[in-house]
């Protein structure tokens, strides 16, 4: 969650992630939905993982060896 501004929040997305979230939602948990991607070593990575889990998607996230910011690579 972005604490810099109270009206802003981070929502994981992108076309593949959105499809997985939609499938998880439509199936009511009957379909195992996984999303594979790469994240950095920042708080955004943890927030992304947590939000995907909340939405019924199992995140399979590789952590970049180069200390970077999630979403910039």
Backbone as a chain_set.jsonl record, in Angstrom:
{"seq": "XXXXXXXXXXXXXXXXXXXXXXXXXXXXXXXXXXXXXXXXXXXXXXXXXXXXXXXXXXXXXXXXXXXXXXXXX", "coords": {"N": [[0.85, -1.174, 0.0], [0.584, 2.187, -0.799], [1.887, 4.656, 1.13], [2.425, 7.272, 0.757], [0.441, 8.896, -0.224], [-2.866, 9.208, 0.758], [-4.997, 8.494, -0.949], [-4.069, 6.844, -2.912], [-3.435, 3.565, -4.095], [-1.765, 0.425, -4.558], [-2.319, -1.833, -7.138], [-2.051, -5.036, -8.265], [-1.406, -5.943, -11.616], [-1.617, -6.023, -15.174], [-1.885, -7.685, -18.302], [-1.803, -10.592, -18.245], [-1.878, -11.163, -15.472], [-4.317, -10.009, -14.849], [-6.083, -11.671, -16.259], [-5.731, -14.083, -14.847], [-6.675, -13.304, -12.306], [-9.332, -12.769, -12.97], [-10.213, -15.308, -13.817], [-9.877, -16.774, -11.443], [-11.75, -15.468, -9.875], [-14.176, -15.863, -11.305], [-14.355, -18.652, -11.263], [-14.788, -19.257, -8.669], [-12.901, -20.349, -6.966], [-12.607, -22.955, -7.783], [-10.842, -23.514, -9.801], [-7.397, -23.867, -10.056], [-5.379, -21.183, -9.972], [-2.462, -19.727, -11.138], [0.234, -17.405, -11.212], [3.091, -16.445, -12.894], [5.984, -14.531, -12.53], [8.423, -11.854, -12.36], [9.931, -10.089, -9.716], [11.203, -7.27, -7.86], [13.289, -6.407, -5.044], [11.834, -4.975, -3.229], [9.313, -3.202, -1.263], [7.071, -3.143, -2.835], [7.059, -5.552, -4.182], [6.384, -7.394, -2.143], [3.829, -6.431, -1.516], [2.542, -6.883, -3.933], [2.611, -9.693, -4.124], [1.078, -10.379, -1.85], [-1.426, -9.205, -2.473], [-2.155, -10.603, -4.785], [-2.493, -13.165, -3.713], [-4.654, -12.656, -2.011], [-6.606, -12.329, -3.903], [-7.077, -14.823, -4.843], [-5.146, -15.974, -6.464], [-2.278, -17.88, -6.991], [0.852, -16.723, -6.51], [3.831, -17.185, -8.321], [6.713, -16.149, -7.977], [9.73, -14.933, -9.178], [12.652, -13.63, -7.76], [14.528, -10.877, -8.571], [18.045, -10.986, -9.058], [19.507, -8.735, -9.134], [19.379, -6.026, -7.134], [16.563, -4.373, -7.38], [13.831, -2.242, -8.395], [10.51, -3.22, -8.295], [8.699, -3.762, -11.269], [10.194, -2.238, -13.001], [11.953, -3.449, -14.678]], "CA": [[0.0, 0.0, 0.0], [1.351, 3.417, -0.884], [1.579, 5.531, 2.256], [2.768, 8.639, 0.408], [-0.788, 9.626, -0.469], [-3.943, 8.34, 1.261], [-5.954, 8.09, -1.974], [-3.418, 5.97, -3.874], [-3.127, 2.204, -3.67], [-1.164, -0.391, -5.6], [-3.139, -2.963, -7.534], [-1.293, -5.817, -9.236], [-2.121, -6.052, -12.879], [-0.999, -6.463, -16.407], [-2.89, -8.517, -18.973], [-1.8, -11.982, -17.761], [-2.338, -11.167, -14.08], [-5.748, -9.697, -14.858], [-6.787, -12.88, -16.696], [-5.699, -15.033, -13.728], [-7.593, -12.803, -11.268], [-10.687, -12.959, -13.468], [-10.512, -16.735, -13.792], [-10.029, -17.156, -10.033], [-13.011, -14.888, -9.415], [-15.295, -16.521, -11.975], [-14.433, -20.078, -10.929], [-15.125, -19.419, -7.258], [-11.875, -21.153, -6.303], [-12.587, -24.323, -8.308], [-9.713, -23.625, -10.72], [-6.133, -23.421, -9.453], [-4.815, -20.117, -10.808], [-1.104, -19.331, -10.765], [0.821, -16.356, -12.039], [4.543, -16.431, -12.778], [6.581, -13.274, -12.932], [9.648, -11.466, -11.663], [9.792, -8.892, -8.894], [12.421, -6.752, -7.252], [13.489, -6.694, -3.625], [11.259, -3.828, -2.542], [8.022, -3.408, -0.611], [6.08, -3.355, -3.873], [7.044, -6.991, -4.449], [5.598, -8.029, -1.084], [2.443, -6.0, -1.674], [2.04, -7.563, -5.131], [2.396, -11.087, -3.746], [-0.035, -10.434, -0.898], [-2.669, -8.862, -3.155], [-2.501, -11.72, -5.666], [-3.011, -14.233, -2.848], [-5.983, -12.233, -1.572], [-7.524, -12.436, -5.027], [-7.211, -16.221, -5.22], [-4.127, -16.363, -7.437], [-1.035, -18.279, -6.356], [1.973, -16.105, -7.211], [5.109, -17.881, -8.434], [7.5, -14.96, -8.302], [11.181, -14.984, -9.125], [13.203, -12.374, -7.25], [15.696, -10.448, -9.348], [19.323, -10.991, -8.341], [19.939, -7.345, -9.078], [18.456, -5.281, -6.262], [15.871, -3.411, -8.218], [12.482, -1.832, -8.047], [9.525, -4.017, -9.01], [8.005, -3.096, -12.363], [11.062, -1.367, -13.789], [12.924, -4.225, -15.455]], "C": [[0.899, 1.242, 0.0], [0.942, 4.339, 0.254], [1.895, 6.99, 1.958], [1.52, 9.498, 0.214], [-1.953, 8.73, -0.078], [-4.936, 7.849, 0.207], [-5.362, 7.146, -3.022], [-3.222, 4.584, -3.281], [-2.556, 1.445, -4.857], [-2.068, -1.583, -5.864], [-2.341, -3.759, -8.562], [-2.09, -5.996, -10.514], [-1.223, -6.423, -14.027], [-1.943, -7.48, -17.015], [-2.933, -9.939, -18.435], [-2.311, -12.07, -16.326], [-3.833, -10.89, -14.012], [-6.58, -10.905, -15.293], [-6.84, -13.888, -15.554], [-6.65, -14.603, -12.608], [-9.041, -13.009, -11.692], [-11.106, -14.415, -13.421], [-10.729, -17.224, -12.36], [-11.371, -16.672, -9.498], [-14.21, -15.625, -10.013], [-15.469, -17.978, -11.565], [-14.81, -20.308, -9.47], [-14.145, -20.311, -6.516], [-11.801, -22.589, -6.803], [-11.42, -24.571, -9.264], [-8.476, -23.083, -10.017], [-5.479, -22.416, -10.407], [-3.46, -19.709, -10.264], [-0.624, -18.258, -11.73], [2.321, -16.381, -11.815], [5.073, -15.102, -13.29], [7.846, -13.001, -12.145], [9.4, -10.164, -10.924], [11.16, -8.454, -8.394], [12.487, -7.135, -5.779], [12.9, -5.585, -2.757], [9.907, -4.165, -1.91], [6.9, -3.634, -1.625], [5.958, -4.841, -4.195], [6.195, -7.719, -3.417], [4.12, -7.676, -1.202], [1.799, -6.719, -2.855], [1.687, -9.01, -4.789], [1.163, -11.22, -2.848], [-1.378, -10.189, -1.592], [-3.109, -9.986, -4.099], [-3.093, -12.87, -4.85], [-4.419, -13.902, -2.363], [-7.027, -12.432, -2.662], [-7.636, -13.856, -5.577], [-6.227, -16.718, -6.249], [-2.85, -16.702, -6.68], [0.129, -17.665, -7.128], [3.215, -16.991, -7.172], [6.072, -16.807, -8.922], [8.99, -15.207, -8.133], [11.667, -13.624, -8.645], [14.474, -12.059, -8.019], [16.953, -10.485, -8.49], [19.894, -9.585, -8.209], [18.919, -6.591, -8.232], [17.811, -4.184, -7.099], [14.493, -3.118, -7.709], [11.525, -2.645, -8.917], [8.832, -3.175, -10.081], [8.882, -2.211, -13.226], [11.993, -2.132, -14.7], [12.388, -4.654, -16.778]], "O": [[1.876, 1.301, 0.747], [-0.214, 4.755, 0.337], [1.665, 7.857, 2.8], [1.552, 10.703, 0.465], [-2.025, 7.591, -0.54], [-5.649, 6.876, 0.452], [-6.073, 6.696, -3.921], [-2.885, 4.445, -2.105], [-2.827, 1.777, -6.011], [-2.523, -2.254, -4.938], [-1.99, -3.229, -9.616], [-3.307, -6.179, -10.482], [-0.189, -7.067, -13.848], [-2.735, -8.084, -16.292], [-4.024, -10.453, -18.187], [-3.095, -12.962, -16.003], [-4.536, -11.484, -13.195], [-7.663, -11.137, -14.755], [-7.888, -14.488, -15.313], [-7.348, -15.436, -12.03], [-9.884, -13.379, -10.874], [-12.23, -14.727, -13.028], [-11.651, -17.995, -12.095], [-12.045, -17.386, -8.756], [-15.15, -15.969, -9.296], [-16.589, -18.486, -11.522], [-15.118, -21.434, -9.079], [-14.517, -20.962, -5.54], [-11.001, -23.37, -6.288], [-11.053, -25.721, -9.508], [-8.495, -21.988, -9.456], [-5.077, -22.772, -11.515], [-3.321, -19.387, -9.084], [-1.021, -18.212, -12.895], [2.78, -16.342, -10.674], [4.662, -14.615, -14.343], [8.285, -13.835, -11.353], [8.745, -9.255, -11.435], [12.143, -9.188, -8.499], [11.821, -8.07, -5.335], [13.414, -5.296, -1.676], [9.427, -5.293, -2.021], [5.887, -4.253, -1.298], [4.857, -5.33, -4.453], [5.377, -8.568, -3.772], [3.257, -8.532, -1.007], [0.637, -7.118, -2.781], [0.604, -9.49, -5.123], [0.312, -12.08, -3.074], [-2.353, -10.891, -1.325], [-4.299, -10.285, -4.199], [-4.084, -13.477, -5.256], [-5.28, -14.78, -2.312], [-8.198, -12.675, -2.37], [-8.215, -14.073, -6.641], [-6.438, -17.771, -6.85], [-2.39, -15.929, -5.84], [0.375, -18.04, -8.274], [3.601, -17.485, -6.113], [6.225, -16.588, -10.124], [9.447, -15.637, -7.074], [11.156, -12.589, -9.072], [15.384, -12.885, -8.102], [16.933, -10.066, -7.333], [20.662, -9.29, -7.293], [17.739, -6.529, -8.577], [18.452, -3.2, -7.468], [14.046, -3.681, -6.71], [11.71, -2.744, -10.13], [8.433, -2.036, -9.838], [8.376, -1.503, -14.096], [12.762, -1.516, -15.438], [13.09, -5.314, -17.543]]}, "num_chains": 1, "name": "protein.A"}
